[in-house]
Amino acid sequence: MKALEVRQLRKTYKNGVVALKGIDLDVAEGDFFALLGPNGAGKSTLIGIVSSLVNASSGETRVFGISVQNDRSRAMAEIGLVPQEVNFNQFEKPFDIVVNQGGYYGVPRAVAKQRAERYLTQLGLWDKAFRMSRTLSGGMKRRLLIARAMVHEPRLLILDEPTAGVDIEIRRSMWRFIREINEAGTTVILTTHYLEEAENLCRNIAIIDHGQIVENTSVKTLLGKLDIETFVLDLRSPIEHAPVVDGMEIVLRDPTTLEASIPKSRSLNGLFQVLERHGIQVKSMRNKANRLEELFVRLVHLDDGAAPAAAAGEQETPA
Amino acid sequence: MSEKVSARSYWIGYQTILIKEVTRILRIWAQTLLPPVITMSLYFVIFGAIIGRRVGEMGGLPYMDFIVPGLIMLTVITNSYGNVTSSFFGAKFGRHVEELLVSPLPPWIILAGYISGAVFRAVAVGLLVWLVAGFFSGFHMHNFLVTVSVLLLTAVVFALAGFINAIYAQKFDDISIIPTFVLQPMTYLGGVFFSVSLLPGIAQQIALINPIVYMVNAFRYGLLGVTDVPLWIAYAMIFIFGAVLFGVCLRLLSRGVGLRS
């Protein structure tokens, strides 16, 4: 069964902005699915429609075969949403926030309390459970959003940039938690600006741009399409000119740093032979960027200046 | 209904909203329960004990006794209206209303939860003001059933009105305009401090357009046994206003006006 089916989904806002131009998308049950796209591409609108916060202009959305448009209550019972922005009452305590959310989904209060304790503990928030939420740090608030979304144990968990602005240690602990949730059977849809996150966690991926799906495949297949890789070489001694290598693009970024773009069909040995001939000694070497990021930039036609901003995790402005 | 969405799950959802509302009201009691008691105590002292003695009788009753039902109604109306506007608009403003909007709860359950919370506050402050009034004029109860039913129905009607205000409100100013410029004049001209029978011909006809006239008079009948309007007309008016407002609220919520893009 498909966890999510989207057919010819369109959304035009009252101000005339066309956010979605008739997209089709399928997410299989149990999948860990990434939804990527630049700012304003339509990701948040799509998630808004799936979670019924945004009304679609036309098209259909089904969650485990249940129509969001025609049978909203049953469809919503299957979804847990972690929104992009903190949207709980900051004058309430984390424990109450999670327990009340369970109540809205029909979870008996006693059960909701047990689950609140379990998820807050798993997410490292139990010692903060009875403090005012406004006193929590940014990372804690993000984890609270996840605990809240899990209290009714949804079959589909949607996370809209869950780790934006979170430090790497907490981000990794959140990844671990979400991976465990997925392994236990929950389908996960993740939007993120951290492309490394998508590459590490997700099995399948869709890239959305200007309200259209421009790529929808497995992460493995997508990465297979990457035919050029760029390496950064740190040199032992400064040089004046970059050597010329047939079929490769070598650029001298500074006297001790070379950047080499090499087609996958070519061997790295060829590059090192040329460097050897020129007496250039390489101290260390690394990939210039995350592989997925390179593809992402190509697919959504971003220029070099825009790519680092996307990778740095800038907040998307909702359409 | 599926296993996850059932009458029981809706009942739990309704209880959760109500518990949350009651907790909020009790937690900030100094803002929700105390001010009406102080304000009404001042009304009783000034209009009842000091000025009332010079006014004499109104509608065949001592002036102090006459104003008690109206002042309780005034409290019930402003508190039921104000509770929903502040709570629901606050949830909208802080975006935590999205917790409800993404849940399986249907609009009528969300509406019922907020209205019940408002009724709780209105009844609580109404009871407190009635206790204060008892200190000044003694406790009267002509018809318990009429008193309680009018109290509850009035709270429901104005909570529904407050809900519509909260749905359309975009900023905090928007939830104070209606209470200041519409609700307050309607209440003061709704027979709280005087009998509408004292008004000259055309003014009396105009006053009868005001639904608060019916609520105040029906409640006055319940407590004191006197009314300017027939009881059945008062109930009919309250039910009509309640039904219309309920229908409007449900339609706005179902269409997501002011809530869903």
Interface residues (C-beta under 8 A of the other chain):
Chain A: Y13 G48 S51 S52 L53 V54 N55 R72 S73 R74 M76 A77 E78 I79 L81 P83 E85 N87 F88 N89 Q90 N100 Q101 G103 Y104 Y105 G106 V107 P108 R109 R148 H152
Chain B: M1 S2 K4 V5 S6 R8 S9 Y10 I12 G13 Q15 T16 I17 I19 K20 A91 G94 R95 H96 E98 E99 L100 L101 V102 S103 P104 L105 P106 G256 R260 S261
